């Protein structure tokens, strides 16, 4: 977007200055990418009253130590700009390694958002490790089941993504976990209506407009008191259990891998764009 070109150019120049003339364009672009993520996060925080999520490089999804280091660096950049860490969530893919990285960050007072949640084992592991917030992808779960079963549609209450988030919500409330659930990636307003009462929902503008124009009473479907009364088995998810449950869940296995690859591809594309712009600036 033209209005942000100056921010991009200044960030590239700053990254070059930090790394020096001997650094490759790729190295400079990688540093600039991290700094831009924070710069745009700062812009968003000027508008919104709450929190912003900034993502750890998806290529680090299976590297605990590198994810911890990246999370610390991102928070340091925010704090250097005068923003409290209470307003920032470090977004990490919910691999076992990512969850362990997030646990360390949480212990240091750095809040995390574990993304690409597709299975109950991921959600339980996050809660057990003190994660601030998880983002289950409702629509992507539905997409997988439609393709796998050949069905064109599901009734909202039977939507596999809705069922997954409902199960996670009830589990958390039953066992008093404080981790927040932010449903994401919706395909229709039926999913949103069925998840009324969830801690948080991230809803696209088009679906917000459709909700606004829909008449009727919005009934709360997810309720912590009702969840408390449910007969739910508590599960301890250590690494062996996580790996076993993940291997047994074809949907979670497919969608987590697909999601990480998609994020990686997007980062590489952006770094290529930044490298090209850097070359233009230095020509």
C-alpha positions as CSV (number, residue, x, y, z in Angstrom):
1,X,0.0,0.0,0.0
2,X,1.5,3.3,-1.1
3,X,0.8,5.0,2.3
4,X,3.1,2.6,4.0
5,X,5.9,2.7,1.5
6,X,8.0,5.1,3.6
7,X,7.8,2.8,6.6
8,X,9.0,-0.1,4.4
9,X,11.8,1.9,2.9
10,X,13.0,3.3,6.2
11,X,12.9,-0.1,7.8
12,X,15.0,-1.7,5.0
13,X,17.5,1.1,5.3
14,X,17.7,0.6,9.1
15,X,18.1,-3.1,8.7
16,X,21.0,-2.5,6.3
17,X,22.6,-0.1,8.7
18,X,22.3,-2.6,11.5
19,X,23.8,-5.6,9.6
20,X,26.3,-3.7,7.5
21,X,27.3,-3.7,3.8
22,X,28.5,-7.3,3.8
23,X,25.1,-8.8,4.8
24,X,23.2,-10.4,2.0
25,X,19.9,-8.8,0.7
26,X,18.1,-11.9,2.1
27,X,19.5,-11.3,5.6
28,X,18.6,-7.7,5.5
29,X,15.1,-8.5,4.3
30,X,14.6,-11.1,7.0
31,X,15.5,-8.5,9.7
32,X,13.4,-5.9,8.1
33,X,10.4,-8.3,8.0
34,X,10.6,-8.7,11.8
35,X,10.9,-5.0,12.3
36,X,8.0,-4.3,9.9
37,X,5.8,-6.7,11.8
38,X,6.4,-4.7,15.0
39,X,5.9,-1.4,13.1
40,X,2.5,-2.4,11.8
41,X,1.6,-3.8,15.2
42,X,2.4,-0.4,16.7
43,X,0.1,1.3,14.0
44,X,-2.7,-1.1,14.9
45,X,-2.3,-0.4,18.6
46,X,-2.9,3.3,17.9
47,X,-6.4,2.3,16.8
48,X,-7.5,-0.6,18.9
49,X,-7.8,-0.5,22.7
50,X,-6.8,-4.1,23.3
51,X,-4.0,-6.4,22.1
52,X,-2.2,-7.1,18.9
53,X,-0.6,-10.4,17.8
54,X,2.8,-10.6,16.2
55,X,3.9,-13.9,14.7
56,X,7.1,-15.8,15.2
57,X,8.6,-16.9,11.8
58,X,6.7,-20.1,10.9
59,X,10.0,-21.7,9.8
60,X,10.8,-21.9,13.5
61,X,7.7,-23.9,14.3
62,X,9.7,-27.0,15.3
63,X,12.6,-25.1,16.9
64,X,11.8,-24.3,20.6
65,X,15.0,-22.3,21.4
66,X,14.8,-20.2,18.2
67,X,11.1,-19.5,18.8
68,X,11.9,-18.3,22.4
69,X,14.7,-16.1,21.1
70,X,12.4,-14.6,18.4
71,X,9.6,-14.0,20.9
72,X,11.9,-12.2,23.2
73,X,13.3,-10.0,20.4
74,X,9.8,-9.0,19.2
75,X,8.8,-8.0,22.7
76,X,12.0,-6.0,23.2
77,X,11.2,-4.1,20.0
78,X,7.7,-3.3,21.3
79,X,8.9,-2.2,24.7
80,X,11.7,-0.1,23.1
81,X,8.8,1.7,21.3
82,X,7.0,2.4,24.6
83,X,4.4,-0.4,24.4
84,X,3.8,-2.6,27.4
85,X,4.1,-6.4,26.8
86,X,0.6,-6.6,28.3
87,X,-0.7,-5.3,24.9
88,X,1.2,-7.8,22.8
89,X,0.6,-11.5,22.0
90,X,3.4,-13.5,20.4
91,X,1.8,-15.8,17.9
92,X,3.3,-19.3,17.7
93,X,2.2,-22.4,15.8
94,X,0.8,-25.0,18.1
95,X,3.4,-27.7,17.5
96,X,4.7,-29.5,20.6
97,X,7.9,-27.5,20.2
98,X,6.0,-24.2,19.8
99,X,3.9,-24.9,22.9
100,X,7.1,-25.5,24.9
101,X,8.6,-22.2,23.6
102,X,5.4,-20.4,24.5
103,X,5.5,-21.9,28.0
104,X,9.0,-20.4,28.6
105,X,7.8,-17.0,27.2
106,X,4.7,-17.1,29.5
107,X,7.0,-17.7,32.5
108,X,8.9,-14.6,31.6
109,X,5.7,-12.5,31.4
110,X,5.5,-12.6,27.6
111,X,1.9,-13.5,26.5
112,X,1.3,-15.9,23.7
113,X,-1.3,-16.7,21.1
114,X,-1.0,-20.3,19.9
115,X,-2.4,-20.6,16.4
116,X,-3.3,-23.4,14.0
117,X,-5.3,-25.2,16.7
118,X,-7.1,-28.1,15.1
119,X,-7.1,-30.8,17.7
120,X,-8.2,-31.2,21.4
121,X,-4.7,-32.4,22.2
122,X,-3.2,-29.1,21.1
123,X,-5.7,-27.1,23.1
124,X,-5.2,-29.2,26.3
125,X,-1.4,-29.0,26.0
126,X,-1.7,-25.2,25.6
127,X,-3.9,-24.9,28.7
128,X,-1.7,-27.2,30.8
129,X,1.4,-25.0,29.9
130,X,-0.2,-21.7,30.9
131,X,-0.7,-20.2,27.4
132,X,-2.7,-16.9,27.4
133,X,-4.8,-17.5,24.3
134,X,-5.4,-20.1,21.6
135,X,-6.9,-19.6,18.1
136,X,-8.8,-22.6,16.8
137,X,-9.5,-22.4,13.1
138,X,-13.2,-23.2,12.7
139,X,-13.6,-22.8,9.0
140,X,-10.4,-24.7,8.1
141,X,-11.7,-27.7,10.1
142,X,-15.0,-27.5,8.2
143,X,-13.1,-27.3,4.9
144,X,-11.2,-30.5,5.7
145,X,-14.3,-32.5,6.6
146,X,-16.2,-31.3,3.5
147,X,-13.4,-32.5,1.3
148,X,-12.9,-35.7,3.2
149,X,-16.6,-36.7,3.3
150,X,-17.8,-35.2,0.0
151,X,-20.5,-33.3,1.8
152,X,-21.5,-29.9,0.5
153,X,-22.6,-28.5,3.8
154,X,-23.3,-29.1,7.5
155,X,-25.9,-27.7,9.8
156,X,-24.3,-25.1,12.0
157,X,-24.7,-27.1,15.2
158,X,-23.1,-30.2,13.5
159,X,-20.3,-28.2,11.8
160,X,-17.1,-30.0,12.7
161,X,-15.3,-26.7,13.5
162,X,-18.1,-25.6,15.8
163,X,-18.1,-29.0,17.5
164,X,-14.3,-28.8,18.0
165,X,-14.4,-25.3,19.6
166,X,-17.4,-26.2,21.7
167,X,-15.5,-29.3,23.0
168,X,-12.4,-27.2,23.8
169,X,-14.5,-24.5,25.5
170,X,-16.4,-27.0,27.7
171,X,-13.1,-28.7,28.7
172,X,-11.4,-25.5,29.7
173,X,-14.4,-24.3,31.8
174,X,-14.9,-27.7,33.4
175,X,-11.3,-27.8,34.7
176,X,-10.9,-24.1,35.3
177,X,-8.2,-23.4,32.8
178,X,-7.6,-19.7,32.3
179,X,-6.4,-19.9,28.7
180,X,-8.7,-17.8,26.4
181,X,-10.3,-19.3,23.3
182,X,-10.5,-17.0,20.3
183,X,-12.5,-18.7,17.5
184,X,-11.2,-17.8,14.1
185,X,-11.5,-18.5,10.3
186,X,-15.3,-18.5,10.0
187,X,-17.0,-19.5,6.8
188,X,-20.6,-18.4,7.6
189,X,-22.6,-16.6,10.3
190,X,-24.1,-19.9,11.4
191,X,-20.8,-20.9,12.9
192,X,-20.5,-17.6,14.8
193,X,-24.1,-17.9,16.1
194,X,-23.4,-21.4,17.4
195,X,-20.3,-20.2,19.2
196,X,-22.0,-17.3,21.0
197,X,-20.5,-17.2,24.5
198,X,-17.0,-18.1,23.4
199,X,-14.3,-16.0,25.1
200,X,-13.4,-14.2,21.9
201,X,-14.2,-14.4,18.2
202,X,-12.3,-12.8,15.3
203,X,-14.8,-12.1,12.6
204,X,-14.3,-10.8,9.1
205,X,-16.0,-7.5,8.1
206,X,-18.3,-9.2,5.6
207,X,-19.6,-11.6,8.2
208,X,-20.0,-8.7,10.7
209,X,-22.1,-6.9,8.2
210,X,-24.2,-10.0,7.6
211,X,-24.7,-10.4,11.4
212,X,-25.7,-6.7,11.7
213,X,-28.4,-7.2,9.0
214,X,-29.8,-10.4,10.6
215,X,-32.9,-10.1,12.7
216,X,-33.6,-12.2,15.7
217,X,-32.4,-13.0,19.2
218,X,-28.8,-14.1,19.7
219,X,-28.9,-16.9,22.3
220,X,-25.7,-17.8,24.2
221,X,-24.7,-21.3,23.3
222,X,-21.4,-21.7,25.3
223,X,-21.8,-21.4,29.0
224,X,-19.3,-21.9,31.8
225,X,-21.9,-23.0,34.3
226,X,-23.3,-25.6,32.0
227,X,-19.7,-26.8,31.2
228,X,-19.0,-27.2,34.9
229,X,-21.8,-29.7,35.2
230,X,-20.7,-31.9,32.3
231,X,-19.1,-35.3,32.6
232,X,-15.8,-34.8,30.9
233,X,-12.7,-36.9,31.3
234,X,-9.5,-35.0,32.3
235,X,-6.5,-35.8,30.1
236,X,-2.8,-35.2,30.9
237,X,-1.1,-34.3,27.6
238,X,2.6,-34.9,27.8
239,X,4.7,-35.2,24.6
240,X,4.0,-38.9,24.2
241,X,0.3,-38.4,24.5
242,X,0.4,-35.3,22.2
243,X,2.3,-37.2,19.5
244,X,-0.1,-40.2,19.8
245,X,-3.2,-38.1,19.7
246,X,-1.9,-36.0,16.8
247,X,-1.0,-39.1,14.8
248,X,-4.5,-40.4,15.3
249,X,-6.1,-37.2,14.2
250,X,-5.8,-37.0,10.3
251,X,-7.5,-33.7,10.1
252,X,-5.2,-32.0,12.7
253,X,-2.2,-33.6,11.2
254,X,-3.1,-32.4,7.7
255,X,-4.2,-28.9,8.6
256,X,-1.3,-28.1,11.0
257,X,1.2,-29.1,8.4
258,X,-0.7,-27.2,5.7
259,X,-1.0,-24.1,7.8
260,X,2.7,-24.0,8.7
261,X,3.6,-24.5,5.0
262,X,1.2,-21.7,4.0
263,X,2.7,-19.3,6.6
264,X,6.2,-20.2,5.5
265,X,5.4,-19.6,1.8
266,X,3.9,-16.2,2.7
267,X,7.0,-15.2,4.6
268,X,9.3,-16.2,1.8
269,X,7.2,-14.3,-0.7
270,X,7.3,-11.2,1.5
271,X,11.1,-11.5,2.0
272,X,11.5,-11.7,-1.8
273,X,9.5,-8.5,-2.2
274,X,11.6,-6.8,0.4
275,X,14.8,-8.0,-1.2
276,X,13.7,-6.6,-4.5
277,X,12.8,-3.3,-2.9
278,X,16.2,-3.1,-1.1
279,X,18.0,-3.7,-4.4
280,X,16.0,-0.8,-5.9
281,X,16.9,1.5,-3.0
282,X,20.6,0.7,-3.2
283,X,20.8,0.8,-7.0
